[in-house]
Amino acid sequence: MTDMPNRPLVLLDRDGTLIEEKGYLYDPKQVRLLPGVAQGLRRLKQAGFRVVAVSNQSGVGRGLITRDQLSRVNRRFLQLLKEKKAPLDGLYWCPHSPTSRCSCRKPGLGMVKRAAQDLGGSWRRSISVGDRPSDIKLGQKTGGVGVLVLTGYGAHWRKKSVKADHVAKDFNSAVSWILKASKE
């Protein structure tokens, strides 16, 4: 990760990485930041990274939650981050089911390209952090890296031999690795 005058995007999964995994989350009262998330986000921002959440939300496409419910959950999520002085540069989500052939569903690059366009930067060589194989593959598809966190479903997927570039016990540990690797 050397020679990066423009820091790459850091692409963060929402459920199981930044907030507690609750399945198809529809109730904003159930949104809980995981320990160390606010601190980790502040550290990334202070280091000059552009940080966005990219989230597959197939519950919408499957009819299990409504767009309005998802919107209220996302508002609560962003409110909690704001209260902790740890805002994101963007939040993007894909409503499609796994069987759809959309370009936005991770590990597709649709959300990443949109984020890069909105933020005026490049999506290439991004760093993706999450608890599922699609999160890892997303960063790798950009020519960057995928970091598996062991929160959420991460411990399960680690047992399945996911080919992550790094495995971290939680988000804040992932941030420490990203910051160290960016200086090398």
C-alpha positions, 0 to 999 in steps of 0.5 A: 500500500505504498505510494498512495498520495490519494488514499484508497476508499475504505469499504465497510460492511454494515451488519456484523462489522460496524453494528451488531448482526441482527439478521434482517434488521428492520427496527431502528431501536435494535441498531447497536454499534460494535465496540471500538467502531467509532474510534476506528472510524475516527482513526481512519478519517484522521489518516485521510481515508475516505470511508463508506459503508456498502451493504447488501440488503437483500431483505428488501428484494425478498420482501422481508423488510421495506425500503422505509424500514431500511431507511429508518435503520440507516438513519439511526445508524448514521445518527449513532455515528454522528453522536460519536463524532465518527461520520461516514463519507457515504452509505450505499446499499443494494436492495436486490436478492442474491439471485438477481443479476444486478451490478451493485450487489457485493462483490459487484462494483456498482456501489463502489463505483458510485461512491468513488464518483460521488466522492470524486476519487478512484475506486481502484485499490480499495480496502474492504472490511467485512464479515463475509466472503463477498466483503473480502472479494469486493476489495480484491476485485478493485485490485486492493485488499479484503480484511475479514473481521471475526465479528458477525459471521466472520468466525464462521467464514474463517472456518470455511477458509475464506481467502482474506488478505488479513484477518482481524478480531474486530473492526478496530483491529482491522483499522490498526492493520490498515493504518500500519500497512498504509505506512509500509 
